[in-house]
Amino acid sequence: MTEYEAAWPPEDIELVLDHDSDIDGESEEIYDAKGNLITDEYVRDAIDDVHHAIDEGRVPVPTSRPGRPSLTGEGTHSPRVSFRLPEELRERAKARAEQEGKSVSALAREAFEQFLRAG
């Protein structure tokens, strides 16, 4: 696995609160060290960036971590596929997965597999 050479996390996702910041449940705008407004989309994008960095091998991932069994095979990690979707579709997927007694990931894998088979 290729090790990520630069400092991690990148400076543009570092959250810095100044002495005037007050997070007490009230809506207040918060900015990162570069002056970018922190929003839900900003956080989702930052998480996506981290996932992509892991998928591309720019961030080392320990091979002996607890968690779910690999879908690829014992001793290996299953590759990740991530994508963005509208909130309404996500909520529908969560409701359907709960109704079927499975995770959203399992539901998505099944749907993706059916789509590719039909291709």
C-alpha positions as CSV (number, residue, x, y, z in Angstrom):
1,M,0.0,0.0,0.0
2,T,1.3,3.5,-0.9
3,E,1.7,5.8,2.1
4,Y,0.3,9.3,1.8
5,E,3.3,11.6,1.9
6,A,1.8,15.0,2.8
7,A,0.5,16.1,6.2
8,W,-2.8,14.5,7.1
9,P,-5.5,15.8,7.4
10,P,-5.0,18.5,4.7
11,E,-5.1,22.1,6.0
12,D,-8.3,22.9,4.1
13,I,-10.3,20.5,6.2
14,E,-8.9,21.6,9.6
15,L,-11.6,23.1,11.8
16,V,-10.4,26.0,13.9
17,L,-12.6,27.9,16.4
18,D,-11.4,31.3,17.4
19,H,-12.0,32.9,20.9
20,D,-15.3,34.4,19.7
21,S,-16.8,31.1,18.6
22,D,-19.6,29.9,20.8
23,I,-21.2,26.6,20.0
24,D,-24.2,26.2,22.3
25,G,-26.9,24.8,20.1
26,E,-27.8,28.1,18.5
27,S,-27.1,28.5,14.8
28,E,-23.8,30.2,14.3
29,E,-21.6,30.3,11.2
30,I,-18.3,28.5,11.6
31,Y,-15.4,28.8,9.2
32,D,-12.3,26.6,8.6
33,A,-8.7,27.9,8.8
34,K,-8.9,29.1,5.2
35,G,-12.2,31.0,5.8
36,N,-14.5,28.5,4.2
37,L,-18.0,28.3,5.8
38,I,-18.5,24.9,7.5
39,T,-21.8,23.5,6.2
40,D,-23.4,20.0,6.2
41,E,-22.3,19.7,2.5
42,Y,-18.7,20.8,3.5
43,V,-18.6,18.0,6.1
44,R,-20.0,15.4,3.6
45,D,-17.5,16.5,1.0
46,A,-14.6,16.3,3.5
47,I,-15.7,12.7,4.5
48,D,-16.0,11.8,0.8
49,D,-12.4,13.2,0.3
50,V,-11.1,11.0,3.1
51,H,-12.9,7.9,1.7
52,H,-11.4,8.6,-1.8
53,A,-7.9,9.1,-0.3
54,I,-8.3,5.7,1.5
55,D,-9.6,4.1,-1.7
56,E,-6.7,5.5,-3.7
57,G,-4.2,4.3,-1.2
58,R,-3.0,7.8,-0.2
59,V,-3.9,7.1,3.4
60,P,-2.6,3.9,5.0
61,V,-5.4,1.7,6.5
62,P,-4.5,-0.8,9.2
63,T,-5.0,-4.4,8.0
64,S,-5.9,-5.8,11.4
65,R,-8.9,-3.7,12.4
66,P,-12.1,-5.0,14.0
67,G,-15.2,-4.7,12.0
68,R,-17.4,-6.6,9.7
69,P,-16.2,-9.6,7.7
70,S,-14.7,-8.9,4.3
71,L,-16.9,-9.3,1.3
72,T,-13.8,-10.0,-0.8
73,G,-12.2,-12.8,1.2
74,E,-10.7,-13.5,4.5
75,G,-7.7,-11.3,5.3
76,T,-8.6,-8.6,2.8
77,H,-10.7,-5.5,3.0
78,S,-13.7,-5.0,0.7
79,P,-13.4,-2.1,-1.7
80,R,-15.6,0.8,-1.1
81,V,-17.8,2.7,-3.6
82,S,-19.3,5.9,-2.4
83,F,-21.6,8.3,-4.1
84,R,-23.9,11.2,-3.2
85,L,-27.6,11.2,-3.5
86,P,-30.6,13.4,-2.6
87,E,-31.7,13.3,1.1
88,E,-35.1,12.1,0.1
89,L,-33.7,9.1,-1.7
90,R,-31.4,8.3,1.3
91,E,-34.4,8.4,3.6
92,R,-36.4,6.1,1.3
93,A,-33.4,3.7,1.2
94,K,-33.1,3.7,5.0
95,A,-36.9,3.0,5.4
96,R,-36.7,0.2,2.8
97,A,-33.6,-1.4,4.4
98,E,-35.3,-1.2,7.8
99,Q,-38.5,-2.8,6.4
100,E,-36.4,-5.6,4.9
101,G,-34.3,-6.0,8.1
102,K,-30.9,-5.2,6.4
103,S,-28.5,-2.3,6.2
104,V,-28.6,0.4,3.6
105,S,-25.2,-1.0,2.4
106,A,-26.7,-4.4,1.9
107,L,-29.7,-2.9,0.1
108,A,-27.4,-0.9,-2.2
109,R,-25.2,-3.9,-3.0
110,E,-28.2,-5.9,-4.0
111,A,-29.6,-3.1,-6.1
112,F,-26.3,-2.5,-7.8
113,E,-25.8,-6.2,-8.5
114,Q,-29.3,-6.4,-10.0
115,F,-28.7,-3.4,-12.1
116,L,-25.4,-4.8,-13.5
117,R,-26.9,-8.2,-14.2
118,A,-29.8,-6.6,-16.2
119,G,-27.2,-4.5,-18.1
